[in-house]
């Protein structure tokens, strides 16, 4: 009878220890999942925030500068075309001026 009580107490002690370990494992798994979720969310959100805060204004400014350069190039090309037309008219009128 005494042997059965010792076995029962040992089983009870082992069951309590097992229950304590299982609860600790569940708790660690839960907090690990929370930390993993926060980490992945940060890996997605931080680059988007950095782009919106720092890179987007620079990209917009660069695009505006490129548009200004293209506008200046088109204006210079138009002026060059006008200069070439004026030069052709001058060359056409040059023989009449030499006489």
Secondary structure, DSSP 8 states (H G I E B T S, - for coil): -HHHHHHHHHHHHHHHHHHHHHHHHHHHHHHHHHHHHHHHHHHHHHHHHHIIIIIHHHHHHHHHHHHHHHHHHHHHHHHHHHHHHHHHHHHHHHHHHH-
